[in-house]
């Protein structure tokens, strides 16, 4: 039986909690995402159901499942959420060179390449507060999980603005006293990336003595003498003390892309961060790898 409608207007916060629960599927996951209590999530959902006079979820032992009415409401609510996010993004265009900009990149690019090269941005614009998120996942720019992203592949979906920053060339490196007959590779969670595919194709049958899921882990293993590894030239060069070995085949070349939501690209503080990131890659393109000079990225429009 459906719930009875109560008098009063729709509470937007109830709707926000509804969308989060529909995506997460459980009270605990929703509470963690929104940083509220389980009771608050449950109370908000009950209030929304009472307002609409509809049962929006089937409460099951394994979580919350949308009813037909709930699915219909979610379709409308998700569109409203996107429009609300658009208002927030556009409101930032008047904020000037102050406020927070959230930048995401892979761990190695964020910590070893970008952060050291963004100090000049901080000195020029101390009112900009940077949040640098190291994550191999493609955080959603549309949902404001990040404002600017540096990714190792061009985005294929979504209405995003992308600029190619540079080509990243790779080589085979080992410690001077390390085992050059064995390989340090990547674990199965990264089997889909070009580096892992190259190693599987060109080092098949050779000894693979250690696998890890990060470049930092590979570097630590190489330095400890476990074996050789496929590493970006710039990364191996900054570390120093490694020797370059002849690769069994031409190593892969990856591309770094800067990605931003179109509503944010002209917000002054975001634009300042974009320009700083582009400048960092421009200054280092000779070190990043062959092809970086010849390939000219198209400007953001």
C-alpha positions in Angstrom: 0.0 0.0 0.0 1.3 3.5 -0.9 2.0 6.0 1.8 -0.4 8.9 2.4 0.6 12.4 1.2 1.3 15.0 3.8 0.7 18.7 3.3 3.5 21.1 2.6 6.1 21.8 -0.2 8.8 19.5 -1.5 12.0 19.6 0.6 15.0 19.7 -1.8 17.2 18.1 0.8 14.9 15.1 0.9 15.3 14.8 -2.8 19.1 15.0 -2.6 19.1 12.1 -0.1 16.7 10.2 -2.3 19.1 10.4 -5.3 22.1 9.4 -3.2 20.2 6.3 -1.8 19.0 5.3 -5.2 22.6 5.2 -6.4 24.2 3.7 -3.3 21.5 1.1 -2.5 21.9 1.1 1.2 21.4 3.4 4.2 25.0 2.9 5.4 26.6 3.8 2.1 24.4 6.8 1.6 25.1 8.0 5.2 28.9 7.8 4.5 28.6 9.6 1.2 26.5 12.5 2.6 28.2 12.5 6.1 25.0 12.1 8.0 23.5 9.4 10.2 21.5 6.4 9.1 18.5 7.8 10.9 18.7 11.0 9.0 18.7 9.2 5.7 15.7 7.1 6.7 13.9 10.1 8.0 14.4 12.0 4.8 13.2 9.1 2.6 10.1 8.7 4.8 9.3 12.4 4.5 9.7 12.4 0.7 7.5 9.4 0.4 4.9 11.0 2.5 5.1 14.2 0.5 4.7 12.4 -2.8 2.2 9.9 -1.6 4.2 7.1 -3.1 6.4 4.3 -2.0 9.8 4.9 -3.6 11.8 1.9 -2.4 11.3 -1.7 -1.6 13.1 -2.3 1.7 15.0 -5.6 1.4 17.5 -7.4 3.5 20.2 -6.7 1.0 19.4 -3.1 0.5 17.0 -0.6 -1.0 15.5 -1.2 -4.4 13.6 1.4 -6.4 10.0 0.8 -7.1 8.5 1.8 -10.4 7.4 5.1 -8.9 10.9 5.5 -7.4 12.5 5.0 -10.8 10.2 7.6 -12.4 11.1 10.1 -9.7 14.8 9.4 -10.0 14.8 10.2 -13.7 13.4 13.6 -12.9 15.4 14.2 -9.8 18.7 13.3 -11.5 18.0 16.0 -14.1 17.2 18.5 -11.4 20.5 17.6 -9.6 22.5 18.2 -12.8 20.8 21.6 -13.3 21.5 22.5 -9.6 25.1 21.6 -10.1 25.2 23.7 -13.2 24.0 26.7 -11.2 26.7 26.1 -8.6 29.4 25.8 -11.3 28.3 29.1 -13.0 28.0 30.9 -9.7 31.8 30.4 -9.4 32.5 32.6 -12.5 32.1 35.7 -10.4 34.3 34.6 -7.5 37.6 35.8 -8.9 41.0 34.4 -8.0 39.8 33.1 -4.6 38.3 29.9 -3.5 38.9 26.1 -3.8 39.9 24.3 -7.0 39.9 20.5 -6.8 42.5 18.9 -9.1 42.7 15.1 -9.7 45.5 13.0 -11.3 47.1 9.7 -10.9 49.3 9.4 -7.8 52.6 9.7 -9.5 51.6 12.6 -11.7 50.0 14.4 -8.8 52.7 13.9 -6.2 55.9 13.8 -8.2 55.1 16.1 -11.2 52.2 18.5 -10.5 52.5 19.5 -6.9 56.2 20.6 -7.0 55.4 22.6 -10.2 52.3 24.4 -8.8 54.2 26.3 -6.1 54.5 29.3 -8.4 50.7 29.3 -8.8 50.3 29.5 -5.0 52.7 32.4 -4.8 50.9 34.3 -7.5 47.4 33.6 -6.3 47.5 32.8 -2.6 43.7 33.1 -2.5 43.3 29.9 -4.5 43.1 26.9 -2.3 44.1 23.7 -4.1 42.8 20.3 -3.3 44.9 17.7 -5.1 43.3 14.2 -5.2 45.5 11.3 -6.2 43.2 8.7 -7.7 43.5 6.2 -10.6 39.7 6.4 -11.0 38.2 8.9 -13.4 36.4 11.2 -10.9 33.2 12.7 -12.2 33.6 16.4 -13.2 29.9 16.7 -13.9 29.2 15.7 -10.3 31.9 18.1 -8.9 34.0 15.3 -7.6 36.8 17.3 -9.2 37.1 20.6 -11.1 40.1 19.8 -13.3 41.5 16.4 -14.2 44.8 15.3 -15.7 44.1 11.9 -17.3 46.2 9.4 -19.3 43.5 9.0 -21.9 41.1 11.3 -23.8 37.6 11.1 -22.3 35.2 9.3 -24.6 31.9 10.2 -22.9 30.4 13.3 -21.3 30.2 17.0 -22.3 33.8 17.8 -21.3 36.5 20.1 -22.7 39.8 18.3 -23.2 43.3 19.4 -24.2 46.2 17.1 -24.9 49.1 18.2 -22.7 52.0 16.0 -23.8 53.2 12.6 -24.9 54.7 10.4 -22.1 57.4 8.1 -23.3 58.5 5.0 -21.4 61.7 3.0 -21.1 63.1 0.0 -19.3 65.1 0.8 -16.1 66.9 -1.1 -13.4 69.2 -0.4 -10.5 72.9 -0.5 -11.3 73.4 -3.6 -9.1 69.9 -5.0 -9.7 68.7 -8.2 -11.5 68.4 -7.2 -15.1 67.1 -10.6 -16.2 63.9 -10.4 -14.2 60.9 -8.1 -14.5 58.9 -6.0 -12.0 55.3 -5.7 -13.3 51.8 -4.6 -12.6 49.1 -6.6 -10.9 45.9 -7.9 -12.5 43.9 -4.8 -11.5 45.9 -2.8 -14.1 46.0 -5.5 -16.8 44.0 -3.2 -19.1 46.5 -0.3 -19.3 49.1 0.0 -22.1 52.1 -0.7 -19.9 50.7 -4.0 -18.7 49.7 -5.1 -22.2 53.1 -4.3 -23.5 54.8 -6.3 -20.8 52.5 -9.2 -21.3 53.2 -9.2 -25.0 57.0 -8.6 -25.1 58.2 -10.1 -21.8 56.1 -13.3 -22.0 58.1 -16.3 -20.8 60.6 -14.1 -18.8 60.8 -14.1 -15.1 58.3 -11.8 -13.4 59.4 -11.6 -9.8 57.2 -8.9 -8.3 53.9 -7.2 -9.2 52.4 -4.1 -7.7 49.5 -1.7 -8.5 51.5 1.6 -8.4 54.4 3.2 -10.1 55.9 4.0 -6.7 55.8 0.3 -5.9 57.5 -0.5 -9.1 60.2 2.1 -8.4 60.8 0.7 -4.9 61.2 -2.8 -6.2 63.6 -1.7 -8.9 65.7 0.3 -6.4 65.7 -2.8 -4.1 67.2 -4.8 -7.0 64.3 -7.1 -7.7 64.5 -6.5 -11.4 63.8 -4.1 -14.3 60.6 -2.3 -15.0 58.9 -0.2 -17.7 58.8 3.4 -16.3 58.1 6.8 -17.7 61.3 8.6 -18.8 60.6 11.7 -16.7 59.9 9.6 -13.6 63.0 7.5 -13.9 65.0 10.6 -14.7 63.8 12.6 -11.7 64.7 9.7 -9.4 68.2 9.4 -10.7 70.6 6.5 -10.0 68.8 4.1 -12.4 70.3 2.7 -15.6 68.4 2.5 -18.9 68.3 -0.9 -20.6 67.5 -1.7 -24.2 63.8 -2.6 -24.5 62.7 -5.9 -26.2 60.4 -3.8 -28.4 59.5 -0.1 -28.8 57.8 0.9 -25.5 54.3 2.4 -25.4 53.8 6.2 -25.5 50.8 7.5 -23.5 49.1 10.9 -23.7 48.3 13.2 -20.8 45.1 15.1 -21.2 43.7 18.1 -19.2 39.9 17.8 -18.8 37.5 20.3 -17.4 33.7 20.8 -17.4 32.6 23.5 -19.9 30.8 25.5 -17.2 34.1 25.8 -15.3 36.7 26.5 -17.9 36.3 30.3 -17.7 35.9 30.6 -13.9 38.9 32.8 -13.1 40.4 30.6 -10.3 39.9 27.4 -12.4 41.4 29.1 -15.4 44.4 30.0 -13.4 44.9 26.4 -12.4 44.4 25.2 -15.9 47.1 27.7 -17.2 49.5 26.6 -14.5 49.1 22.9 -15.3 49.4 23.5 -19.1 52.5 25.6 -18.4 54.1 22.9 -16.3 53.7 20.4 -19.1 54.9 22.9 -21.7 58.1 23.6 -19.8 58.9 19.9 -19.3 57.7 18.5 -22.7 61.3 17.8 -23.8 61.8 15.6 -20.8 58.4 13.9 -20.9 59.3 12.0 -24.1 59.9 11.9 -27.8 56.9 13.4 -29.6 56.1 15.9 -27.0 57.6 18.7 -29.0 56.1 17.8 -32.3 52.5 17.3 -31.1 50.8 20.6 -30.5 47.7 20.3 -28.3 44.6 22.2 -29.4 43.8 25.2 -27.1 40.7 25.2 -24.8 38.0 27.1 -26.5 
